[in-house]
Amino acid sequence: METHDGDIYNYVKRAALISLCTIASNAACLGQDINNTTNLFLSSGLQVATSGMIVNDGFIQNQGAIALKGNWLNRSVYQGTGSITLNGSDQLLSNNNQAIDHLVADGGGIKTLAGNLLITSKIDFIKGIFLVADSDSLVFDSNCRVKNASQLSYVDGAVSTRGTGYKFYPVGTGGEYHPLELIEIEGIDPIIEVEVFQNMPTIKTSAPASIYSSIYWSRKIISGTFQQSPVTLSYDVSSVNSVRLVLAYGESLVSEFTLLNNLTVQSSNGTNVVGSRKPINGNLFVLGEVPVDPPRQQYFSTSLSPNAANPMNRVVKVFGDNPNPSVFSFQVFNRWGILVFESTSYSSMSNDGWDGKQNGSSLASGAYPYHLKMIDISGNAVIHNGFITIIN
């Protein structure tokens, strides 16, 4: 077999690398660039580290750990359940449209993705920004876990996820981190892409609202079907009257956006997380606030005593602001499931209430199941089930 000087150099360098890595577990193979042109196997527990770049023109089977400060250029075949750590600054990641099981971003700087990359098991954000251009794609597989994303490390560009259920999108733009969560995706084999943008154009809304146009989120269906999901958005609302906070969602920038109030506001890692209480199906999301306090949620007392000193405690009433009086149903049952009281009048239940009687006769003490259904002023269905306690 004819052997050239360059082949001998690559063979010796590869042999030295493999020899060092098989001496003991967690060995570090330090050096400059690594160029693989044949087969390279890293078993579980072994680590390879280089201060240079790694170029693969052969076959790499990685069951261990690879760390590099230079570029990762996979131009051939890469496989395995091992990890790849980018711990340099301003690195290029090109993986020949193949999958990486576990990817770690560290060292700071910009990690520029070239091509299409699927993460199958886990992605760790420690320090460094992943830059994903419109022509490239970063996809998290259905069981992929996202860890430690923060203001120091996130994705500037689009992130796609496979599957239904809970999905987290560690996205940001312009040096700001604004992740989005889809809490419970419903659909058939969906691949959902999410990206955050700056400077939302003027939009139409279903009611007057001041829109926080500096940041908005986009959701796209890459494949499969998407029905709906509750959503949470990360945005600084610490100076906002949370009662007036609304989430606006729409199909496109030229369509009318629906306003959703009664949002949850929580603090996570020093940032505010604003969430919808019900599933929605918009393509675009943005936060804002309405000029006046929105209608109160419908609620009512769940106990009464015919002998109470305070007349208000002798009945149960439904409270709230301006529901649709044409859609209202309130039912009470006894323990055998027999209907003992029913009203289809919101006006009657809000003004007079129910006094714990069946056809004018007082009912015995006990817990009585109830079912309440109505449509509120925003067109949302309000459904309550529980027990009303009568105390004689």
Secondary structure, DSSP 8 states (H G I E B T S, - for coil): ----HHHHHHHHHHHHHHHHHHHSTT-----S-EEE-SEEEE-TT-EEEESS-EEESSEEEESSEEEESS-EEE-SEEE-S-EEEE-SSSEEEE-TT-EEEEEEE-SSSEEEEESEEEEEEEEEESS-EEE--TT-EEEE-TT-EEE--BTTB-EES-EEEESSEEEEE-EEETTEE--EEEEEEEEEEEEEEEEEEES----EESS--EE-TTEEEEEEEEEEEEEEB-EEEE---TTS-GGGEEEEEESSTTSEEEEE-S-EEEEETTEEEEE-SS-B--SEEEEEE-SS------EE--EE-TT-SSGGGGSB-EE-S---TTSEEEEEE-TTS-EEEEE--HHHHHHT-B-SEETTEE--SEEEEEEEEEE-TTS-EEEEEEEEEE--
